[in-house]
Amino acid sequence: MDLSVLGCAGSYGSPAGGACSGYLVRAGGAAIWMDCGNGTFANLQRHIDPGDLDAVVITHAHPDHCVDIYGLHVLYRYGLQRSGLPVYAPEGVERRLATLVGEWGDAFTWAEVGDGDRVGVADASLRFARTDHPLPTVAVECTHGDRRLVYTADTGPAWSVEAFGPGADLVLSEASYLHDDIPAPIHLSARQAGEAARAAAARRLVITHLWPMIDPVASVTEASEAFGREVTLAAPHLALRI
């Protein structure tokens, strides 16, 4: 299983973080675009032909996690003239996003997912958990063989990666803030991200979705101290083998 970061800026694009949330996961023969934040579609095309995608996952309907689905829709519907690409998203996402396109045509096959749901995508198995975040939001566990990735999406501290059980090979966790300044309890601090991953006995932790005004060095230090070993900072085009 491989993870490529397409964007990692929290809430809006930043000079350092570039695009917002988006990740390409390759698991055996499966290619999954996980979150479609602004700026990620252009970066996706540097890693894969979009026509080779097996599925898209949108964790929630906040723009920094979903708006580049529109570019993919135009490509599939009018460029490739393809139909039926599975798009997995929580309740209400398809309806909210459709307001800008009128109707989707048959480019996508939308499927609603919620807490505890499981789906198979080629060689990968996906499981979803409802997080602590406004609007229906799902974290995602991706399993292939004996490898397991957990992506927290956006969440406050009332939800934890422990919901998926212990021992994930890699936890990709939002870490929007530093712990001494948490302006909104709907996101995690770097310390909270580290503590949760440690409690879940994760083997590796990658922090992402940093608020652009936050010092990334301080975030890595805070998360590493809480996790108990060095964490990795997400960056555009970072590629990791899981």
KEKE-3310 file (N, C-alpha, C; in steps of 0.2 Angstrom, whole numbers, plus 5000, padded with zeros to 4 digits):
npx = (5004:5002:5004:5001:5003:4993:4988:4988:4985:4977:4960:4962:4971:4989:5005:5016:5010:5002:4990:4974:4966:4969:4973:4981:4978:4986:4982:4987:4979:4971:4966:4963:4956:4957:4948:4945:4951:4953:4964:4969:4966:4974:4987:4985:4985:4998:5002:4994:4984:4969:4959:4961:4957:4949:4940:4933:4934:4925:4926:4919:4908:4914:4922:4936:4939:4932:4930:4937:4931:4923:4931:4935:4923:4919:4930:4927:4914:4913:4926:4933:4921:4916:4908:4900:4910:4914:4909:4911:4903:4897:4881:4871:4881:4882:4870:4872:4883:4879:4872:4879:4881:4869:4864:4872:4873:4879:4892:4897:4894:4886:4888:4881:4889:4892:4894:4902:4901:4906:4916:4921:4935:4941:4956:4956:4950:4938:4933:4922:4920:4911:4915:4920:4914:4907:4894:4890:4903:4916:4929:4942:4947:4958:4962:4973:4978:4989:4991:4987:4979:4974:4964:4960:4952:4943:4941:4936:4942:4933:4931:4941:4956:4956:4944:4945:4952:4967:4984:4987:4996:4999:4994:4986:4984:4973:4980:4977:4980:4991:4993:4991:4983:4968:4957:4944:4935:4932:4943:4959:4973:4991:4996:4985:4983:4995:4994:4982:4985:4996:4989:4981:4991:4998:5009:5016:5015:5008:5006:4994:4984:4987:4983:4986:4993:5000:5016:5025:5036:5035:5023:5026:5036:5028:5018:5027:5032:5021:5017:5028:5038:5047:5037:5030:5028:5016:5017:5015:5016:5023:5028:5024:5027:5017)
npy = (4994:5011:5029:5044:5062:5074:5086:5097:5107:5116:5120:5132:5136:5137:5146:5137:5124:5123:5115:5110:5097:5081:5065:5051:5035:5019:5003:4987:4983:4994:5011:5025:5040:5051:5062:5078:5091:5109:5113:5100:5092:5095:5091:5078:5073:5073:5061:5050:5044:5051:5044:5031:5029:5020:5023:5037:5045:5056:5064:5074:5088:5101:5114:5113:5100:5094:5102:5100:5089:5094:5097:5084:5078:5086:5081:5067:5067:5075:5075:5062:5055:5045:5034:5030:5030:5025:5035:5038:5045:5054:5056:5068:5075:5073:5079:5093:5097:5095:5107:5116:5110:5106:5094:5077:5069:5053:5051:5048:5036:5038:5034:5032:5033:5029:5028:5014:5007:4997:4995:4987:4990:4986:4978:4983:4986:4996:5005:5014:5028:5039:5055:5068:5081:5096:5094:5079:5068:5057:5047:5036:5020:5010:4995:4982:4967:4963:4976:4992:5007:5022:5036:5051:5061:5076:5081:5083:5081:5072:5060:5046:5038:5026:5020:5012:5001:4994:4996:5001:5003:5015:5031:5044:5059:5073:5089:5102:5113:5121:5115:5125:5134:5132:5137:5132:5119:5108:5103:5095:5097:5096:5089:5082:5074:5066:5060:5052:5044:5037:5030:5022:5013:5015:5012:5021:5039:5052:5069:5081:5094:5106:5122:5136:5147:5141:5136:5124:5117:5118:5111:5098:5095:5095:5085:5074:5073:5069:5057:5049:5046:5051:5060:5062:5075:5080:5084:5092:5080:5071:5054:5039:5022:5010)
npz = (5000:4996:5000:4993:4996:4991:4994:5009:5017:5030:5030:5021:5006:5007:5006:5009:5012:5001:4991:4998:5008:5002:4995:4988:4987:4985:4984:4982:4968:4968:4966:4974:4977:4990:4998:4991:4991:4987:4974:4973:4962:4951:4956:4958:4945:4942:4948:4944:4930:4929:4924:4928:4941:4954:4963:4973:4988:4998:5013:5020:5018:5018:5010:5008:5007:4997:4984:4972:4966:4956:4945:4941:4938:4926:4918:4917:4912:4901:4895:4895:4893:4902:4913:4929:4940:4956:4970:4986:5000:5015:5021:5013:5006:4991:4987:4992:4984:4972:4969:4962:4950:4944:4939:4940:4929:4922:4926:4939:4951:4965:4982:4998:5014:5031:5049:5053:5041:5028:5013:4998:4987:4973:4977:4989:5006:5013:5028:5038:5050:5060:5064:5076:5071:5063:5051:5043:5045:5040:5046:5038:5036:5028:5021:5015:5012:5025:5028:5035:5034:5043:5041:5048:5044:5047:5064:5081:5098:5104:5096:5092:5084:5089:5088:5077:5081:5088:5082:5069:5054:5049:5054:5048:5052:5056:5062:5067:5076:5088:5105:5115:5110:5105:5095:5090:5095:5086:5079:5080:5091:5088:5099:5104:5093:5093:5105:5103:5093:5099:5110:5102:5098:5086:5072:5065:5063:5053:5052:5047:5038:5044:5051:5042:5048:5058:5066:5058:5062:5076:5078:5074:5083:5095:5092:5091:5104:5111:5104:5106:5098:5083:5072:5056:5045:5034:5017:5001:4988:4995:4997:5003:5008:5015)
capx = (5000:5006:5001:5004:5000:4991:4987:4988:4984:4971:4955:4963:4978:4994:5011:5020:5006:4999:4983:4970:4966:4969:4978:4980:4980:4986:4982:4986:4977:4966:4968:4958:4957:4953:4947:4946:4951:4955:4971:4972:4965:4980:4992:4983:4987:5005:5003:4990:4979:4963:4954:4963:4955:4944:4935:4934:4931:4924:4925:4913:4906:4917:4925:4943:4939:4928:4928:4940:4927:4920:4935:4935:4916:4920:4934:4924:4908:4914:4932:4933:4915:4916:4902:4900:4915:4911:4911:4908:4903:4892:4874:4870:4887:4880:4865:4875:4888:4875:4869:4883:4881:4863:4864:4878:4874:4881:4899:4898:4889:4887:4886:4881:4892:4891:4897:4903:4900:4912:4915:4927:4937:4947:4960:4956:4944:4937:4929:4921:4918:4908:4920:4918:4915:4901:4892:4892:4910:4919:4936:4942:4952:4960:4966:4975:4982:4991:4993:4981:4980:4969:4964:4956:4948:4943:4938:4938:4944:4928:4932:4948:4957:4955:4938:4946:4956:4974:4990:4987:5003:5000:4989:4986:4979:4973:4983:4976:4982:4995:4988:4990:4978:4963:4951:4938:4935:4931:4949:4964:4980:4996:4997:4980:4984:5000:4991:4977:4989:4999:4984:4979:4996:4999:5016:5018:5010:5009:5001:4991:4978:4989:4981:4992:4997:5004:5023:5025:5041:5032:5018:5030:5039:5022:5015:5032:5033:5015:5017:5033:5043:5046:5031:5031:5024:5013:5019:5013:5019:5026:5025:5025:5025:5014)
capy = (5000:5017:5035:5051:5068:5079:5093:5095:5114:5116:5125:5136:5135:5141:5145:5131:5118:5122:5113:5108:5090:5076:5060:5046:5028:5014:4997:4982:4986:4999:5018:5029:5047:5051:5069:5082:5098:5114:5112:5093:5088:5096:5087:5071:5071:5071:5055:5045:5046:5051:5038:5025:5029:5015:5026:5043:5046:5062:5063:5078:5093:5107:5115:5111:5093:5091:5105:5098:5084:5097:5096:5077:5077:5088:5077:5061:5067:5078:5073:5055:5052:5039:5034:5025:5030:5026:5041:5037:5051:5054:5059:5075:5077:5073:5085:5099:5098:5096:5114:5120:5107:5105:5086:5074:5064:5046:5051:5045:5032:5040:5029:5035:5029:5031:5025:5007:5004:4994:4994:4985:4994:4981:4974:4986:4986:5002:5005:5021:5030:5045:5059:5073:5087:5098:5091:5072:5067:5050:5044:5031:5014:5007:4989:4978:4961:4964:4983:4996:5015:5026:5043:5054:5067:5082:5078:5085:5076:5067:5054:5044:5033:5020:5017:5007:4996:4996:4993:5003:5004:5022:5035:5051:5063:5081:5092:5109:5118:5119:5114:5130:5139:5128:5141:5129:5112:5104:5100:5092:5100:5092:5085:5077:5069:5062:5056:5047:5038:5033:5026:5017:5009:5016:5011:5028:5045:5058:5075:5085:5099:5111:5129:5139:5151:5138:5134:5117:5114:5117:5105:5091:5094:5094:5079:5069:5072:5066:5051:5045:5045:5056:5060:5064:5081:5079:5089:5090:5075:5066:5048:5034:5015:5008)
capz = (5000:4995:5001:4991:4998:4985:4997:5016:5020:5034:5029:5015:5004:5010:5002:5011:5011:4994:4991:5004:5009:4996:4996:4983:4991:4980:4988:4977:4961:4969:4966:4978:4978:4996:4999:4984:4992:4982:4972:4973:4956:4947:4959:4957:4938:4942:4951:4941:4925:4933:4921:4931:4947:4955:4968:4976:4995:5001:5020:5022:5012:5019:5003:5008:5007:4991:4979:4966:4963:4950:4939:4939:4935:4919:4914:4916:4909:4894:4891:4894:4892:4906:4918:4935:4945:4963:4974:4993:5004:5020:5020:5011:5002:4984:4987:4993:4979:4965:4968:4957:4943:4942:4939:4939:4924:4924:4927:4945:4955:4972:4987:5005:5019:5038:5054:5053:5035:5024:5006:4994:4981:4970:4982:4996:5010:5017:5034:5040:5057:5061:5068:5080:5067:5060:5045:5044:5043:5041:5045:5034:5037:5021:5023:5010:5015:5032:5029:5037:5035:5045:5040:5053:5041:5052:5070:5087:5102:5106:5092:5092:5079:5093:5085:5072:5084:5089:5078:5062:5051:5048:5055:5044:5057:5056:5068:5065:5080:5094:5111:5119:5107:5101:5094:5089:5097:5081:5076:5085:5091:5087:5105:5104:5087:5095:5111:5101:5089:5104:5113:5097:5096:5079:5071:5062:5063:5049:5054:5041:5039:5049:5050:5038:5052:5063:5064:5057:5067:5083:5077:5073:5090:5100:5091:5092:5111:5113:5101:5109:5093:5078:5067:5049:5043:5027:5012:4994:4984:4999:4995:5008:5008:5021)
cpx = (5004:5002:5005:5000:4999:4990:4986:4987:4977:4966:4956:4970:4983:5001:5015:5016:5003:4992:4980:4970:4965:4974:4976:4983:4980:4987:4981:4984:4972:4969:4963:4960:4953:4954:4949:4947:4954:4962:4973:4971:4971:4986:4991:4985:4994:5007:5000:4986:4973:4958:4956:4961:4949:4939:4937:4930:4931:4922:4919:4913:4909:4922:4933:4944:4936:4928:4931:4936:4924:4924:4935:4928:4917:4924:4930:4918:4909:4920:4933:4927:4914:4910:4904:4906:4912:4913:4907:4909:4897:4886:4874:4875:4885:4875:4868:4879:4884:4872:4873:4884:4874:4861:4870:4879:4876:4888:4901:4893:4890:4884:4887:4885:4892:4895:4897:4902:4906:4910:4921:4928:4943:4950:4960:4949:4943:4932:4928:4919:4916:4913:4916:4919:4909:4900:4894:4899:4913:4926:4936:4948:4952:4964:4967:4980:4983:4993:4987:4983:4974:4969:4959:4951:4948:4939:4940:4940:4939:4928:4940:4950:4957:4949:4939:4950:4963:4978:4990:4994:5004:4994:4990:4981:4979:4976:4983:4979:4988:4991:4987:4985:4974:4957:4944:4939:4933:4937:4953:4970:4985:4997:4992:4981:4989:4997:4986:4980:4993:4994:4981:4985:4998:5007:5019:5013:5012:5004:5000:4986:4980:4986:4987:4996:5001:5011:5023:5030:5038:5027:5021:5033:5033:5019:5020:5032:5027:5014:5022:5039:5042:5040:5033:5026:5022:5016:5017:5018:5024:5023:5028:5023:5023:5015)
cpy = (5006:5023:5040:5056:5072:5086:5092:5102:5113:5122:5130:5135:5139:5141:5139:5125:5117:5121:5111:5100:5086:5071:5054:5040:5023:5007:4991:4985:4991:5006:5022:5036:5049:5059:5073:5089:5103:5113:5105:5090:5089:5092:5080:5069:5071:5064:5049:5048:5046:5046:5032:5024:5023:5018:5033:5043:5053:5062:5068:5084:5100:5108:5112:5104:5090:5095:5103:5092:5087:5096:5089:5075:5080:5084:5070:5062:5070:5076:5066:5051:5045:5039:5029:5025:5030:5031:5039:5043:5050:5057:5066:5078:5078:5079:5092:5101:5099:5103:5118:5116:5106:5098:5083:5070:5057:5046:5047:5041:5034:5035:5032:5031:5033:5027:5017:5003:5002:4993:4991:4989:4990:4977:4977:4986:4993:5002:5012:5022:5037:5049:5064:5080:5089:5095:5083:5071:5060:5050:5038:5026:5011:5001:4985:4973:4963:4971:4987:5003:5018:5033:5046:5059:5072:5079:5082:5080:5071:5060:5053:5039:5026:5016:5012:5001:4998:4993:4995:5004:5011:5026:5042:5055:5070:5083:5099:5114:5116:5119:5120:5136:5135:5133:5138:5121:5106:5101:5098:5097:5094:5087:5080:5072:5064:5057:5050:5042:5034:5028:5021:5012:5009:5015:5018:5033:5050:5063:5079:5090:5104:5118:5132:5144:5148:5136:5127:5113:5113:5111:5098:5090:5092:5087:5073:5067:5068:5058:5046:5044:5050:5055:5063:5070:5080:5085:5087:5086:5071:5059:5043:5027:5013:5000)
cpz = (5000:4996:4998:4993:4992:4988:5005:5020:5024:5032:5023:5013:5006:5006:5003:5010:5004:4994:4997:5004:5003:4996:4991:4987:4985:4985:4984:4970:4962:4969:4969:4979:4985:4998:4993:4986:4987:4980:4971:4966:4951:4950:4958:4950:4937:4945:4947:4935:4929:4930:4924:4938:4948:4960:4970:4983:4997:5008:5023:5017:5014:5012:5003:5007:5000:4985:4972:4963:4956:4944:4937:4936:4927:4915:4912:4911:4901:4891:4890:4892:4896:4911:4924:4939:4952:4967:4981:4997:5009:5017:5018:5006:4994:4983:4987:4987:4972:4964:4963:4950:4940:4943:4937:4932:4926:4925:4933:4947:4962:4977:4994:5010:5026:5043:5054:5047:5032:5017:5003:4988:4978:4976:4989:4999:5014:5022:5036:5047:5057:5066:5072:5076:5064:5053:5046:5041:5044:5041:5041:5036:5030:5023:5016:5013:5022:5033:5031:5038:5038:5044:5044:5050:5046:5058:5076:5092:5105:5102:5092:5086:5083:5091:5080:5075:5084:5083:5071:5060:5051:5049:5052:5048:5056:5063:5067:5069:5085:5100:5115:5116:5102:5100:5093:5090:5092:5077:5082:5085:5090:5093:5105:5098:5089:5100:5108:5097:5094:5108:5109:5095:5089:5078:5069:5062:5058:5051:5048:5043:5045:5047:5047:5043:5058:5061:5064:5061:5074:5083:5077:5080:5095:5099:5092:5100:5114:5110:5104:5105:5088:5073:5061:5048:5035:5023:5005:4990:4988:4998:5000:5007:5014:5022)
residu = (MET:ASP:LEU:SER:VAL:LEU:GLY:CYS:ALA:GLY:SER:TYR:GLY:SER:PRO:ALA:GLY:GLY:ALA:CYS:SER:GLY:TYR:LEU:VAL:ARG:ALA:GLY:GLY:ALA:ALA:ILE:TRP:MET:ASP:CYS:GLY:ASN:GLY:THR:PHE:ALA:ASN:LEU:GLN:ARG:HIS:ILE:ASP:PRO:GLY:ASP:LEU:ASP:ALA:VAL:VAL:ILE:THR:HIS:ALA:HIS:PRO:ASP:HIS:CYS:VAL:ASP:ILE:TYR:GLY:LEU:HIS:VAL:LEU:TYR:ARG:TYR:GLY:LEU:GLN:ARG:SER:GLY:LEU:PRO:VAL:TYR:ALA:PRO:GLU:GLY:VAL:GLU:ARG:ARG:LEU:ALA:THR:LEU:VAL:GLY:GLU:TRP:GLY:ASP:ALA:PHE:THR:TRP:ALA:GLU:VAL:GLY:ASP:GLY:ASP:ARG:VAL:GLY:VAL:ALA:ASP:ALA:SER:LEU:ARG:PHE:ALA:ARG:THR:ASP:HIS:PRO:LEU:PRO:THR:VAL:ALA:VAL:GLU:CYS:THR:HIS:GLY:ASP:ARG:ARG:LEU:VAL:TYR:THR:ALA:ASP:THR:GLY:PRO:ALA:TRP:SER:VAL:GLU:ALA:PHE:GLY:PRO:GLY:ALA:ASP:LEU:VAL:LEU:SER:GLU:ALA:SER:TYR:LEU:HIS:ASP:ASP:ILE:PRO:ALA:PRO:ILE:HIS:LEU:SER:ALA:ARG:GLN:ALA:GLY:GLU:ALA:ALA:ARG:ALA:ALA:ALA:ALA:ARG:ARG:LEU:VAL:ILE:THR:HIS:LEU:TRP:PRO:MET:ILE:ASP:PRO:VAL:ALA:SER:VAL:THR:GLU:ALA:SER:GLU:ALA:PHE:GLY:ARG:GLU:VAL:THR:LEU:ALA:ALA:PRO:HIS:LEU:ALA:LEU:ARG:ILE)
# end
